[in-house]
Amino acid sequence: MEIELIDTHAHLYLKEFEKDEKEVLSRARDASVKRVFLPNIDTLSVEKMLAMCKSNKGILYPMIGLHPTSVKEDYQHDLKILRNFIPGNEFIAIGEIGIDLYWDQSFFRQQQIAFREQLNWGKEHHLPVVIHARDSFDEIFTIMDEEISPGLQGVFHSFTGNAAQAEKILSYDFYIGINGIVTFKNSGLADVVKTIPPEKLLLETDAPFLAPVPYRGKRNESSYVRHVADKISDIFGMGIEEVANITTTNALNLFTKASYHE
């Protein structure tokens, strides 16, 4: 039985893929990964991302957003540039956005403002939001509690939180993105995933980062999302076909603009 997987989060436009971009996409297809969703990082990554998506219509789908680690002093200038890309481009989401207090806390206030503004892009343009939360669940939840509305949908990508944090995300009716971290023995994430309904899970790689076992420490790529799916299959004791069907349906329900082939 043929299955269909979706890598809902991969940065395939980065320099790590410059030399073998076609081979990476070919391996993804061979692994039954039929679509890959590309989150944006900053003002410099948009053009490359859009060009890749244009060359691979029906396979690659772009998002627009300012990554929290790209939020600096001139963040308002960057937001204005990115906002101007929205008209005339078929973005499937606002992302990735959020707050990251792991790498640098010096722009925390700016990250808060940028996150809130981009949440409102999602509401305004009826697009889901893709949230990056690293060492920042409480800070993000504070803003989400104020901004959540029936028109705001999305996913907390690369989830590494505990069961209580997962429950809080589910209270927003958001999805939870799971990647290769779930295959790491000491992550403890598999035990948390058991508490999340499969109907609220999305599969992702976050390529080129966070490659799953058995590729841990190497460059990640979209074909490896199959290893994440296999781990989810083990956690819930269900066949890979059922995991693929549920998670692909979840992805297309959230990212409605990617629910068709070009």
C-alpha positions as CSV (number, residue, x, y, z in Angstrom):
1,M,0.0,0.0,0.0
2,E,1.4,3.4,-1.0
3,I,1.6,5.9,1.8
4,E,1.9,9.7,1.6
5,L,3.9,11.7,4.1
6,I,4.4,15.4,4.5
7,D,7.4,17.1,5.9
8,T,5.7,20.1,7.4
9,H,8.9,22.0,8.3
10,A,12.2,22.0,6.4
11,H,14.7,24.7,5.4
12,L,15.7,23.2,2.1
13,Y,16.8,26.6,0.6
14,L,19.8,26.8,3.0
15,K,23.4,26.5,1.8
16,E,23.6,23.0,3.2
17,F,21.5,21.8,0.2
18,E,23.1,23.8,-2.6
19,K,25.1,21.0,-4.0
20,D,22.5,18.2,-4.0
21,E,19.1,19.9,-4.0
22,K,17.7,17.7,-6.7
23,E,18.9,14.5,-5.1
24,V,17.4,15.5,-1.7
25,L,14.0,16.0,-3.4
26,S,14.4,12.7,-5.2
27,R,15.1,10.8,-2.0
28,A,12.1,12.5,-0.4
29,R,9.9,11.2,-3.2
30,D,11.4,7.8,-2.9
31,A,10.5,7.9,0.9
32,S,6.8,8.7,0.1
33,V,7.3,12.3,1.1
34,K,4.9,14.0,-1.4
35,R,5.0,17.6,0.0
36,V,7.5,19.7,1.9
37,F,6.6,23.0,3.6
38,L,9.3,25.6,3.8
39,P,9.3,28.1,6.7
40,N,11.1,31.4,6.1
41,I,13.9,32.8,8.3
42,D,14.6,36.4,7.4
43,T,14.6,39.0,4.6
44,L,17.5,37.3,2.8
45,S,16.0,33.8,2.6
46,V,12.7,34.7,0.9
47,E,13.8,35.0,-2.7
48,K,15.7,31.7,-2.7
49,M,12.8,29.9,-1.0
50,L,10.2,31.3,-3.5
51,A,12.4,30.4,-6.4
52,M,12.7,26.8,-5.1
53,C,8.9,26.5,-4.7
54,K,8.3,27.9,-8.1
55,S,10.6,25.3,-9.6
56,N,8.9,22.5,-7.6
57,K,5.2,23.4,-7.7
58,G,3.0,20.9,-6.0
59,I,5.9,19.6,-4.0
60,L,7.4,22.6,-2.1
61,Y,5.2,25.2,-0.4
62,P,6.5,28.5,1.1
63,M,5.7,30.3,4.4
64,I,6.5,33.9,5.3
65,G,7.8,35.1,8.6
66,L,10.8,36.4,10.7
67,H,12.4,33.8,12.8
68,P,12.9,34.9,16.4
69,T,16.7,34.5,16.3
70,S,16.6,36.9,13.3
71,V,14.8,39.6,15.4
72,K,17.4,42.4,16.0
73,E,17.3,46.2,16.4
74,D,16.0,46.7,12.9
75,Y,13.3,44.1,13.2
76,Q,10.5,46.6,12.3
77,H,12.3,47.3,9.0
78,D,12.6,43.5,8.3
79,L,8.9,43.0,9.2
80,K,7.9,45.7,6.7
81,I,9.9,44.0,4.0
82,L,8.4,40.6,4.7
83,R,4.9,41.9,5.0
84,N,5.1,43.4,1.6
85,F,5.7,39.9,0.2
86,I,2.3,38.6,1.3
87,P,0.2,40.1,-1.5
88,G,0.8,38.3,-4.8
89,N,2.5,35.2,-3.3
90,E,0.7,32.0,-2.3
91,F,2.1,31.5,1.2
92,I,0.6,28.6,3.1
93,A,1.4,30.0,6.6
94,I,3.0,32.7,8.6
95,G,6.2,31.2,9.9
96,E,8.4,30.5,11.4
97,I,7.7,33.0,14.2
98,G,7.9,32.9,18.0
99,I,10.4,33.5,20.8
100,D,13.8,32.0,21.4
101,L,15.5,32.6,24.7
102,Y,18.1,29.9,24.3
103,W,20.6,31.6,22.0
104,D,20.2,35.3,22.9
105,Q,17.9,37.1,25.4
106,S,19.1,40.6,24.5
107,F,16.2,41.2,22.0
108,F,13.5,39.6,24.1
109,R,11.3,42.7,24.0
110,Q,11.6,43.0,20.3
111,Q,10.9,39.2,19.9
112,Q,7.7,39.7,21.9
113,I,6.5,42.6,19.7
114,A,7.5,40.8,16.4
115,F,5.7,37.6,17.5
116,R,2.5,39.5,18.4
117,E,2.5,41.4,15.1
118,Q,3.0,38.2,13.0
119,L,0.3,36.4,14.9
120,N,-1.9,39.2,13.7
121,W,-0.7,38.7,10.1
122,G,-2.1,35.2,10.5
123,K,-5.5,36.5,11.6
124,E,-5.6,39.2,8.9
125,H,-4.7,36.9,6.0
126,H,-6.5,33.8,7.3
127,L,-3.2,31.8,7.4
128,P,-2.0,29.4,10.1
129,V,1.0,30.3,12.2
130,V,4.1,28.2,12.7
131,I,5.5,28.8,16.2
132,H,9.1,28.4,17.3
133,A,9.4,28.0,21.1
134,R,12.8,27.4,22.6
135,D,13.2,28.0,26.4
136,S,10.1,30.3,26.0
137,F,6.8,28.4,26.5
138,D,5.6,30.6,29.4
139,E,6.5,33.7,27.5
140,I,4.7,32.5,24.4
141,F,1.7,31.3,26.3
142,T,1.3,34.7,27.9
143,I,1.0,36.3,24.4
144,M,-1.1,33.5,23.1
145,D,-3.6,33.8,25.9
146,E,-4.2,37.4,24.8
147,E,-4.2,36.9,21.1
148,I,-6.0,33.6,20.7
149,S,-9.2,33.8,18.7
150,P,-11.3,31.5,16.5
151,G,-9.4,32.9,13.5
152,L,-6.0,31.9,14.8
153,Q,-4.8,28.4,14.0
154,G,-1.4,26.9,13.8
155,V,1.3,24.5,15.1
156,F,4.0,24.6,17.8
157,H,6.9,23.1,15.7
158,S,9.8,21.1,17.0
159,F,8.0,20.4,20.2
160,T,10.2,19.5,23.2
161,G,7.9,20.4,26.1
162,N,6.3,18.4,28.8
163,A,2.8,17.0,29.1
164,A,1.4,20.1,30.8
165,Q,2.8,22.3,28.0
166,A,1.4,20.0,25.4
167,E,-2.0,20.2,27.1
168,K,-1.8,24.0,27.1
169,I,-1.1,24.0,23.3
170,L,-4.0,21.7,22.7
171,S,-6.3,24.1,24.7
172,Y,-5.6,26.6,21.8
173,D,-6.7,23.8,19.4
174,F,-3.2,24.0,17.9
175,Y,-1.2,21.2,16.4
176,I,2.1,19.9,17.7
177,G,5.0,19.3,15.4
178,I,7.2,16.3,16.1
179,N,10.6,15.7,14.5
180,G,13.8,13.6,15.0
181,I,14.1,14.6,18.7
182,V,11.5,12.0,19.4
183,T,14.0,9.3,18.3
184,F,16.6,10.4,20.8
185,K,16.8,8.0,23.7
186,N,17.3,10.5,26.4
187,S,14.9,13.2,25.2
188,G,11.9,11.8,27.1
189,L,9.7,13.1,24.3
190,A,8.2,9.8,23.4
191,D,6.5,9.6,26.8
192,V,5.0,13.1,26.3
193,V,3.9,12.2,22.7
194,K,1.9,9.3,24.2
195,T,-0.3,11.9,25.9
196,I,-1.1,13.8,22.7
197,P,-4.0,12.6,20.4
198,P,-2.5,11.5,17.0
199,E,-5.1,13.8,15.4
200,K,-3.1,16.8,16.7
201,L,0.3,15.7,15.5
202,L,2.3,16.9,12.5
203,L,5.5,15.3,11.2
204,E,8.5,17.4,10.4
205,T,12.3,17.3,10.0
206,D,13.5,20.9,10.6
207,A,16.1,20.0,8.0
208,P,19.1,20.5,7.9
209,F,18.9,20.3,11.7
210,L,17.9,17.6,14.3
211,A,18.4,14.5,12.1
212,P,16.7,11.5,13.7
213,V,18.4,8.3,14.7
214,P,20.2,6.6,12.9
215,Y,21.5,9.8,11.3
216,R,21.8,11.9,14.5
217,G,24.6,14.5,14.2
218,K,24.5,14.5,10.4
219,R,22.6,16.8,8.0
220,N,18.9,16.2,8.1
221,E,16.8,16.0,5.0
222,S,13.1,15.5,4.2
223,S,13.3,11.8,3.4
224,Y,14.2,11.2,7.1
225,V,10.7,12.2,8.1
226,R,9.9,8.5,7.5
227,H,12.0,7.7,10.7
228,V,9.8,10.1,12.7
229,A,6.7,8.4,11.3
230,D,8.1,5.0,12.2
231,K,8.7,6.2,15.8
232,I,5.2,7.6,16.1
233,S,4.0,4.2,14.8
234,D,5.9,2.5,17.6
235,I,4.6,4.9,20.3
236,F,1.0,4.4,19.4
237,G,1.2,0.8,18.3
238,M,-0.4,1.6,14.9
239,G,0.7,0.7,11.4
240,I,2.7,3.2,9.3
241,E,-0.2,3.5,6.9
242,E,-2.4,4.8,9.6
243,V,0.2,7.2,10.9
244,A,0.7,8.5,7.4
245,N,-3.0,8.9,6.8
246,I,-3.6,10.7,10.1
247,T,-0.7,13.1,10.0
248,T,-1.1,13.9,6.3
249,T,-4.8,14.6,6.9
250,N,-3.8,16.8,9.9
251,A,-1.3,18.8,7.8
252,L,-3.7,19.4,5.0
253,N,-6.5,20.4,7.4
254,L,-4.2,23.0,8.9
255,F,-2.3,24.2,5.8
256,T,-5.4,24.3,3.5
257,K,-3.5,26.1,0.7
258,A,-1.3,23.0,0.3
259,S,-4.2,20.6,0.0
260,Y,-4.0,20.3,-3.7
261,H,-1.3,19.4,-6.3
262,E,-0.3,22.0,-8.8
